[in-house]
Amino acid sequence: MYVQFQERLLTWFQAHKRDLPWRNTQSPYHIWISEIILQQTRVAQGLPYYQKFVDKYPTLQDLANAPQDEVMKLWEGLGYYSRAKNMLYTAQYLVQQENGIFPNSFQKLKQLKGIGDYTAAAIASFAFGEPVAVLDGNVQRVLARWLGIKDDIKHKKIFQNYADALLNTENPALHNQAMMEFGAIQCIPKNPDCKNCIMQDICYACLHNVVQKLPVKAKKPKKPEKTAFFYYIQNEYGEILARKRKSTGIWANLYEIPNTLDAQPYFVLLTDHIQKGYLKHVFTHFVLHITWLHYKTEKHNIPILEQDWQWIPVTNLNNFGFPVPVQKIIRTINSQSLF
């Protein structure tokens, strides 16, 4: 049955695969960039970011030489910013310690910062033809439905064993891409088109009418909620108050405006706000409710007592990487023409 599945999978893939740029190369650098971007990111959203990165940094050396602020700005909007930070670190490490050469095995790739089992398997199989099976959410869903696996998807070792057994070792790159693509556009999470699926007569879930019940996922506990105030403070010279966040924690190395997320601002505002708004931002582990306030004040009313704060001209804001909520605040205020 495994051979039958493999043959049908490759037939389906040849007919339905999307034309994605990282599929047209065996360059470990370009494959690595695409896989890091696609962690926690859909292809439709990640594709323009991939193109921006390879245009800006066509080689590993180019990325290794890039300023951190520039990389973080280019990453702006993708979220999970530690990915960009780790990507830059790994590029610098490879150039400085490995003569700019990527490791060519799954085990060695896993030792690089920001590269786990899935990403290492993808690079090893796509770039070097190593027979290792990738396991992401799409692959787990295909395996669970086709084989009728009742184990929760958190038990990745069980799914990895099935993926390894199913792997077409003669062409692991093609097989892995086909498995991921099949889960992404055919065996989708909700309401897949089983009637027009090439696997319907050999799929456990389809034959037993349990497609929507597989894969098994434990219910996630409700995320805790937090509240914070964000202050967009503008002086008479058209500058706003901002600073770069620390290199650890949420939004590491991005720029922020004054807020109460970590601590109360060190200054007191003596004027009334001229605009107010609300937005919700969902993190992996909590939900943040933000009330933002737009103030105009004279520059001398807010002495810079802490060196990391600075006044940034509004016209230069596009040169700095801000978290998504701050981007939304900036866009809203810009659209109101209150400068």
Secondary structure as GFF3:
##gff-version 3
##sequence-region A 1 339
A	DSSP	alpha_helix	2	16	.	.	.	ID=ss1
A	DSSP	three_ten_helix	21	24	.	.	.	ID=ss2
A	DSSP	alpha_helix	28	38	.	.	.	ID=ss3
A	DSSP	alpha_helix	43	56	.	.	.	ID=ss4
A	DSSP	alpha_helix	60	64	.	.	.	ID=ss5
A	DSSP	alpha_helix	68	75	.	.	.	ID=ss6
A	DSSP	alpha_helix	82	97	.	.	.	ID=ss7
A	DSSP	alpha_helix	106	109	.	.	.	ID=ss8
A	DSSP	alpha_helix	117	128	.	.	.	ID=ss9
A	DSSP	alpha_helix	137	147	.	.	.	ID=ss10
A	DSSP	alpha_helix	156	166	.	.	.	ID=ss11
A	DSSP	alpha_helix	172	185	.	.	.	ID=ss12
A	DSSP	three_ten_helix	194	196	.	.	.	ID=ss13
A	DSSP	three_ten_helix	200	202	.	.	.	ID=ss14
A	DSSP	alpha_helix	204	207	.	.	.	ID=ss15
A	DSSP	three_ten_helix	211	213	.	.	.	ID=ss16
A	DSSP	beta_strand	225	234	.	.	.	ID=ss17
A	DSSP	beta_strand	239	244	.	.	.	ID=ss18
A	DSSP	beta_strand	255	256	.	.	.	ID=ss19
A	DSSP	beta_strand	275	282	.	.	.	ID=ss20
A	DSSP	beta_strand	287	296	.	.	.	ID=ss21
A	DSSP	three_ten_helix	299	301	.	.	.	ID=ss22
A	DSSP	beta_strand	309	313	.	.	.	ID=ss23
A	DSSP	three_ten_helix	314	319	.	.	.	ID=ss24
A	DSSP	alpha_helix	324	335	.	.	.	ID=ss25
###
